[in-house]
Amino acid sequence: MLLPAEKELRAALARFAEARIAHDVLPTGRTNSALEHATYTLCVITDAPTAADALFAADALLQRYCADREGPTREDRTLAA
């Protein structure tokens, strides 16, 4: 699986959240379509079959991006020496 860019993943999560809230507040055909599209996009980006799985995968990817930014841990530096 190709990893999505962090920026794209965050944008997809934001669109999903916005669509979910809009549909929960006042469900219409338009909000339903927006939610379906946002869910589909998030599932494709994370290679997950359901919205719940996609959110779980997105969370794991964001943790990975955060860990990558923090750099090697003390243990990693010791092993590299």
C-alpha positions in Angstrom: 0.0 0.0 0.0 1.2 3.5 -0.8 1.2 5.8 2.2 -0.8 9.0 1.7 0.9 12.2 2.4 0.1 13.5 5.9 -1.4 16.6 4.5 -3.8 14.7 2.3 -4.7 12.3 5.1 -5.5 15.2 7.4 -7.6 16.9 4.7 -9.6 13.7 4.1 -10.2 13.4 7.9 -11.3 17.0 8.1 -13.7 16.5 5.1 -15.1 13.3 6.7 -15.6 15.0 10.1 -17.3 18.0 8.5 -19.6 15.8 6.4 -20.4 13.6 9.4 -21.3 16.6 11.6 -23.4 18.3 8.9 -25.3 15.1 8.2 -25.9 14.4 11.9 -27.2 18.0 12.5 -29.5 18.2 9.5 -29.6 15.1 7.3 -30.5 15.8 3.7 -29.7 14.2 0.4 -26.8 16.6 -0.1 -25.3 15.9 3.3 -25.7 12.2 2.7 -23.9 12.4 -0.6 -21.1 14.5 1.0 -20.7 11.9 3.8 -20.7 9.0 1.3 -18.0 10.7 -0.8 -15.9 11.6 2.2 -16.2 8.1 3.6 -15.2 6.5 0.3 -12.2 8.8 -0.1 -11.0 8.1 3.5 -11.4 4.3 2.9 -9.5 4.5 -0.4 -6.7 6.6 1.2 -6.3 4.2 4.1 -7.0 1.0 2.2 -9.8 0.1 4.7 -13.2 -1.5 4.0 -15.3 0.5 6.4 -15.3 4.0 7.9 -14.5 2.6 11.4 -11.5 0.7 9.9 -10.4 3.8 8.0 -10.5 6.0 11.1 -8.5 3.4 13.0 -5.9 3.2 10.1 -5.8 7.0 9.9 -5.0 7.2 13.6 -2.2 4.7 13.2 -0.8 6.5 10.2 -0.8 9.9 12.1 1.0 8.3 15.0 3.6 6.9 12.6 4.0 10.4 11.0 4.4 11.9 14.4 7.0 9.3 15.5 8.9 9.8 12.2 9.1 13.6 12.9 10.5 12.9 16.4 13.5 11.1 14.9 15.2 8.0 16.2 14.7 7.0 19.8 17.6 6.6 22.3 17.4 2.9 21.8 17.6 3.3 18.0 20.7 5.5 18.3 22.3 2.9 20.6 21.7 0.1 18.1 23.1 2.2 15.3 26.4 2.9 17.0 
